[in-house]
């Protein structure tokens, strides 16, 4: 939802799961934050978590794969229009 309000908190990467909603900086426009759902989550050979996301209103996945460690992503606890 464009223009909605979200409440979020930092969570450990290893607590994330498919279907969780996260807040992250858009890789191609780092000045923008995105609130999208995790659609695929894997651990790469280096041990880093790799995340694919998709907006609920979108028919296709986002064109990037996020590689995240620590508590960088933020879990979104809820949204309001």
C-alpha positions as CSV (number, residue, x, y, z in Angstrom):
1,X,0.0,0.0,0.0
2,X,1.6,3.3,-1.0
3,X,1.3,6.0,1.6
4,X,0.4,3.6,4.5
5,X,1.8,3.8,8.0
6,X,3.9,0.9,9.4
7,X,5.0,0.0,12.9
8,X,8.3,-1.9,12.9
9,X,11.1,-3.2,15.1
10,X,14.5,-4.6,14.4
11,X,14.7,-8.4,14.5
12,X,17.5,-10.9,14.1
13,X,17.9,-12.1,10.6
14,X,17.7,-15.7,11.7
15,X,14.2,-15.2,13.1
16,X,12.8,-14.2,9.6
17,X,10.6,-16.6,7.7
18,X,8.9,-16.7,4.3
19,X,5.7,-14.5,4.4
20,X,7.2,-12.1,7.0
21,X,7.0,-8.5,6.0
22,X,10.3,-6.5,6.2
23,X,11.4,-2.9,5.7
24,X,14.7,-2.4,3.7
25,X,16.5,0.1,1.6
26,X,15.8,-0.4,-2.1
27,X,19.0,-1.7,-3.6
28,X,18.7,0.4,-6.8
29,X,17.6,3.5,-4.9
30,X,19.2,3.4,-1.4
31,X,17.4,6.6,-0.4
32,X,14.1,4.8,-0.6
33,X,12.7,2.3,1.9
34,X,10.5,-0.6,0.8
35,X,8.0,-2.6,2.8
36,X,7.6,-6.0,1.1
37,X,6.9,-9.6,2.0
38,X,9.6,-12.3,2.0
39,X,8.8,-14.9,-0.7
40,X,12.0,-16.9,-0.6
41,X,14.7,-17.2,2.0
42,X,18.0,-19.2,1.7
43,X,21.4,-19.3,3.3
44,X,24.2,-18.8,0.9
45,X,27.6,-20.6,0.9
46,X,29.1,-17.8,2.9
47,X,26.5,-18.2,5.6
48,X,24.7,-15.0,4.7
49,X,20.9,-14.9,4.4
50,X,19.6,-14.3,0.9
51,X,16.1,-12.9,0.7
52,X,13.7,-12.5,-2.3
53,X,10.8,-10.1,-1.7
54,X,7.6,-9.1,-3.4
55,X,5.0,-6.4,-2.8
56,X,1.6,-7.7,-1.9
57,X,0.0,-5.7,-4.8
58,X,2.6,-6.9,-7.3
59,X,2.3,-9.9,-9.6
60,X,6.0,-10.6,-9.8
61,X,9.0,-10.8,-7.4
62,X,11.3,-7.8,-6.9
63,X,14.2,-7.9,-9.4
64,X,16.8,-8.1,-6.6
65,X,18.1,-10.6,-4.0
66,X,18.9,-9.1,-0.6
67,X,22.0,-10.4,1.2
68,X,21.6,-9.5,4.8
69,X,23.4,-10.2,8.1
70,X,22.9,-9.2,11.7
71,X,19.7,-7.3,12.5
72,X,19.5,-5.1,9.4
73,X,16.0,-5.8,8.1
74,X,13.1,-4.6,10.1
75,X,10.0,-6.7,10.7
76,X,6.8,-4.8,10.2
77,X,4.4,-5.5,13.0
78,X,1.3,-4.0,11.3
79,X,0.0,-1.5,8.8
80,X,-2.7,1.1,8.7
81,X,-4.1,3.0,5.6
